[in-house]
Amino acid sequence: MAVTVSKAAPKENSENPTTAKTGGKVWFYSLLLTLQYGAQPLISKSFVRREVIVTSSVLTCEVVKVICALFLMAKEGSLKKMYREWTLFGSLTASGLPAAIYALQNSLLQISYKNLDSLTFSILNQTKLFFTALFTYILLRQKQSIQQIGALFLLILAAVLLSVGEGSSKASNSSSNPDEILFYGIVPVLVASVLSGLASALCQWASQVKKHSSYLMTVEMSIIGSLCLISSTSKSPDGEAIRQHGFFYGWTALTLIPVVLNAVGGILVGLITSYAGGVRKGFIIVSALLVTALLQFIFDGKPPSPYCLVALPLVMTSISIYQKYPYRVKKKQV
């Protein structure tokens, strides 16, 4: 036993610098994405006029995302290698399915949002954290420790509190028909949550198992998503508005600011999924809600709700527990 222990110790020490470097990247990317998610609603509200067609801003964001990802690949010297090794089958396997799932998920969310009040929608939408952890275990066998499962419960509790704080001030616009609420409100958002967890786990599988570059996945998913969106404009209200008023109707120079920030956020999501997995993204999204509340207080003078003040320590505690108590494989006694 003594010999076995002495051999294992140097190996752990040799891996520490790499682990520390990766961990530093994850925290840096997580901080940037939290700030981007938190500031995005306020920046969009300030710089995007009501007349701007949603499809035009989404498509422009995808184009910017592709340009940024290609630039970063060229900067790190991997662009030529990716070009030589790229295949259509590999692209569809790694990125095609998640892109299609995300497109379907977004459609379901749009249906649900119209038939549920904002509070119920926000609360049910948080279940995607559970499904992300579930599909990560199914596809990657990535287990969660008991403490991490508890941390996920704390995080969802914080998300629910933040949703209550946001939704309590908004009137319900949902249908009064119980059947419509169930089949066109609750069911779509729950199915969308399942799809979100599956797509996130598939992206993690592609980056960690298939070794698909996160930048390349960003390019592929942006192109596939854009093609799906363009095809939908033939019959959508946005498509009609673009044909009538032009693609950049309502745009100003400042409109590019939130579009570029959103694109940067999309690249950061890919990096975090690649390095740390989809569950970490859930922590970032909930933390970003607190950042939004803080920025609203600083710039708009709107004080945080009591729900927000209660949610803050819950989020901090859940992040600390999840990071401190990862799942460890029990070594067999010899």
C-alpha positions in Angstrom: 0.0 0.0 0.0 2.8 2.4 0.8 4.3 2.0 -2.6 0.9 2.7 -4.3 0.3 5.9 -2.4 3.8 7.2 -3.1 3.3 6.7 -6.8 -0.1 8.3 -6.9 1.0 11.5 -5.1 3.4 12.8 -7.8 0.7 12.3 -10.4 -1.8 14.5 -8.6 0.9 17.2 -8.1 1.8 17.1 -11.8 -1.8 17.6 -12.8 -2.4 20.5 -10.4 -1.0 23.3 -12.6 -3.2 22.3 -15.6 -6.2 21.9 -13.4 -5.6 25.3 -11.8 -5.1 26.9 -15.2 -8.3 25.4 -16.5 -10.1 26.4 -13.3 -8.9 30.0 -13.7 -10.2 30.1 -17.3 -13.6 28.8 -16.2 -14.0 31.4 -13.4 -12.9 34.2 -15.8 -15.3 33.1 -18.5 -18.0 32.6 -15.9 -17.5 36.1 -14.6 -17.7 37.7 -18.1 -20.8 35.7 -19.0 -22.5 36.6 -15.7 -21.8 40.3 -16.4 -23.0 40.0 -20.0 -26.2 38.1 -19.1 -26.9 40.6 -16.3 -26.3 43.7 -18.3 -27.9 42.5 -21.6 -31.5 43.4 -20.7 -30.7 47.0 -19.6 -28.4 47.5 -22.7 -31.0 46.2 -25.1 -33.7 48.3 -23.5 -31.5 51.4 -23.9 -30.1 50.9 -27.4 -32.7 48.8 -29.3 -35.7 50.7 -30.5 -39.2 49.1 -30.5 -39.3 49.3 -34.3 -36.3 46.9 -34.7 -37.4 43.6 -36.2 -36.4 40.7 -33.8 -35.4 38.4 -36.6 -33.0 41.0 -38.1 -31.2 41.4 -34.7 -31.0 37.7 -34.1 -29.6 37.0 -37.6 -27.1 39.8 -37.3 -26.0 38.5 -33.9 -25.4 35.0 -35.5 -23.3 36.6 -38.2 -21.2 38.5 -35.6 -20.8 35.3 -33.6 -19.5 33.5 -36.7 -17.0 36.3 -37.5 -15.7 36.4 -33.9 -15.3 32.7 -33.7 -13.4 32.5 -37.0 -11.2 35.4 -35.8 -10.4 33.6 -32.5 -9.6 30.3 -34.3 -7.3 32.2 -36.7 -5.7 33.9 -33.8 -4.9 30.6 -31.9 -3.7 29.1 -35.2 -6.4 26.3 -35.4 -8.4 27.7 -38.4 -6.4 25.9 -41.1 -6.4 22.6 -39.2 -10.2 22.8 -38.6 -10.7 23.5 -42.3 -8.7 20.5 -43.4 -10.3 18.1 -40.9 -13.9 19.4 -41.2 -16.5 17.0 -42.6 -20.2 17.5 -43.1 -21.1 14.3 -41.2 -19.0 15.3 -38.3 -20.5 18.8 -38.2 -24.1 17.4 -38.3 -23.3 14.8 -35.6 -21.7 17.4 -33.2 -23.7 20.5 -33.9 -26.7 19.7 -36.1 -28.8 17.9 -33.5 -28.2 20.5 -30.7 -29.0 23.3 -33.1 -32.2 21.7 -34.2 -33.2 21.0 -30.6 -32.5 24.6 -29.6 -34.7 25.8 -32.5 -37.6 23.6 -31.4 -37.1 24.7 -27.8 -37.3 28.3 -28.7 -40.5 27.7 -30.6 -42.1 25.9 -27.6 -41.0 28.7 -25.3 -42.7 31.3 -27.5 -46.0 29.3 -27.4 -45.7 28.8 -23.7 -44.9 32.5 -23.0 -48.1 33.6 -24.7 -50.3 31.3 -22.6 -48.7 31.6 -19.1 -48.2 34.5 -16.8 -44.6 35.5 -16.4 -44.3 34.2 -12.9 -45.4 30.6 -13.7 -43.4 30.6 -16.9 -40.2 31.7 -15.1 -40.6 29.1 -12.3 -41.2 26.2 -14.7 -38.4 27.3 -16.9 -35.9 26.7 -14.1 -36.5 22.9 -14.3 -34.0 22.9 -17.1 -31.3 22.8 -14.5 -32.4 19.4 -13.3 -32.7 18.1 -16.9 -29.2 19.4 -17.7 -27.8 17.4 -14.8 -29.9 14.4 -15.7 -28.8 14.2 -19.3 -25.2 15.0 -18.4 -25.3 11.9 -16.3 -27.0 9.8 -19.0 -24.7 10.8 -21.8 -21.4 11.4 -20.0 -21.9 9.5 -16.8 -21.0 12.7 -15.0 -22.3 12.1 -11.4 -23.2 14.7 -8.9 -22.3 14.4 -5.2 -25.0 14.6 -2.5 -23.8 18.1 -1.7 -23.9 19.2 -5.4 -27.5 17.9 -5.7 -28.4 20.0 -2.6 -26.7 23.0 -4.2 -28.8 22.6 -7.3 -31.9 22.6 -5.1 -30.7 25.8 -3.4 -30.1 27.3 -6.8 -33.6 26.5 -8.1 -35.1 27.9 -4.9 -33.2 31.1 -5.5 -34.3 31.2 -9.1 -37.9 30.7 -8.0 -37.6 33.6 -5.5 -36.2 35.8 -8.2 -39.0 34.8 -10.5 -41.6 35.6 -7.8 -40.0 39.0 -7.3 -40.1 39.7 -11.0 -43.5 38.2 -11.7 -45.4 39.6 -8.7 -45.4 43.1 -10.2 -46.7 41.9 -13.6 -50.3 41.2 -14.4 -51.2 37.9 -15.8 -51.9 37.8 -19.5 -52.6 34.0 -19.6 -55.8 32.4 -20.8 -58.4 31.6 -18.2 -59.1 28.2 -19.9 -57.4 25.5 -17.8 -57.0 23.2 -20.8 -55.3 25.9 -22.8 -53.0 26.7 -19.8 -52.0 23.1 -19.5 -51.5 22.1 -23.1 -50.4 25.4 -24.6 -48.6 26.8 -21.5 -47.3 24.2 -19.0 -46.6 21.3 -21.3 -44.6 23.3 -23.9 -42.3 25.0 -21.3 -41.7 21.6 -19.5 -40.9 20.0 -22.9 -38.6 23.0 -23.7 -36.8 22.5 -20.4 -36.2 18.8 -21.2 -34.9 19.8 -24.7 -32.7 22.5 -23.2 -31.1 20.0 -20.8 -30.6 17.5 -23.7 -29.1 20.0 -26.1 -26.7 21.3 -23.4 -25.5 17.8 -22.6 -25.1 17.0 -26.3 -22.9 20.2 -26.7 -20.8 19.1 -23.7 -20.5 15.6 -25.2 -19.4 16.9 -28.5 -16.7 19.2 -26.9 -15.4 16.8 -24.3 -15.8 13.4 -25.9 -15.7 14.1 -29.7 -13.1 16.9 -29.0 -15.1 19.3 -31.2 -13.8 22.8 -30.8 -16.2 25.1 -29.0 -15.4 27.9 -31.6 -16.2 25.5 -34.4 -19.4 24.4 -32.7 -20.4 28.1 -32.4 -19.9 28.6 -36.1 -21.8 25.5 -37.1 -24.7 26.1 -34.7 -25.0 29.7 -35.8 -25.1 28.8 -39.4 -27.7 26.0 -38.9 -29.8 28.2 -36.6 -29.7 31.0 -39.1 -30.8 28.8 -42.0 -33.7 27.6 -39.9 -34.6 31.2 -39.0 -34.3 32.4 -42.6 -36.6 29.5 -43.8 -39.2 30.5 -41.3 -39.4 34.1 -42.5 -41.4 33.1 -45.6 -44.5 32.9 -43.6 -43.7 34.7 -40.3 -44.7 38.3 -39.4 -41.1 39.2 -39.1 -40.4 38.0 -42.6 -43.3 40.2 -43.9 -42.0 43.2 -41.9 -38.5 42.7 -43.4 -39.9 42.5 -46.9 -42.0 45.6 -46.3 -39.6 47.9 -44.4 -36.2 46.4 -45.0 -33.8 44.3 -43.0 -32.4 47.1 -40.8 -35.6 48.9 -40.2 -35.4 50.9 -36.9 -31.7 50.3 -36.5 -29.2 52.9 -35.3 -25.5 52.7 -34.8 -26.1 52.0 -31.1 -28.2 48.9 -31.9 -24.9 47.1 -32.7 -23.8 47.3 -29.1 -26.3 44.8 -27.6 -26.0 42.6 -30.8 -22.2 42.3 -30.4 -22.5 41.7 -26.7 -25.0 39.0 -27.2 -22.7 37.4 -29.8 -19.8 37.5 -27.3 -22.1 35.9 -24.7 -22.8 33.0 -27.2 -19.1 32.3 -27.6 -18.6 32.4 -23.8 -21.4 29.8 -23.4 -19.6 27.5 -25.8 -16.3 27.9 -23.9 -17.9 27.3 -20.5 -19.8 24.2 -21.7 -16.6 22.9 -23.1 -14.5 23.5 -20.0 -17.0 23.1 -17.2 -20.3 21.6 -18.6 -23.9 22.7 -18.9 -24.7 22.7 -15.2 -22.3 25.6 -14.6 -24.3 27.6 -17.1 -27.3 27.3 -14.9 -25.5 28.9 -12.0 -24.4 31.7 -14.2 -27.9 32.5 -15.5 -29.3 32.7 -12.0 -26.4 34.8 -10.8 -27.0 37.1 -13.7 -30.5 37.8 -12.5 -28.9 39.3 -9.3 -26.5 41.4 -11.5 -29.5 42.7 -13.4 -31.2 43.7 -10.1 -28.1 45.5 -8.9 -27.6 47.4 -12.2 -31.3 48.4 -12.1 -30.7 49.8 -8.7 -27.5 51.7 -9.8 -28.8 53.2 -13.0 -32.6 53.3 -12.6 -32.9 53.7 -8.8 -35.1 50.7 -8.6 -34.3 48.9 -5.3 -33.9 45.1 -5.2 -37.0 43.3 -4.0 -37.0 41.4 -0.7 -37.0 38.2 -2.8 -33.8 39.3 -4.4 -32.1 39.9 -1.0 -33.1 36.5 0.2 -32.0 34.8 -3.1 -28.5 36.4 -3.0 -27.1 34.4 -0.1 -28.8 31.2 -1.5 -27.0 31.7 -4.9 -23.6 32.4 -3.2 -24.0 29.3 -0.9 -25.1 27.0 -3.8 -22.1 28.1 -5.9 -19.7 27.6 -3.0 -21.1 24.1 -2.1 -21.2 23.0 -5.8 -17.6 24.0 -6.3 -16.3 22.7 -3.0 -17.8 19.2 -3.0 -17.4 17.6 -6.4 -18.3 13.9 -6.9 -15.3 11.7 -6.0 -15.0 8.0 -7.0 -14.5 5.9 -3.9 -11.3 3.9 -4.1 -11.6 0.2 -3.5 -9.8 -1.1 -0.4 -6.9 -3.5 -1.3 
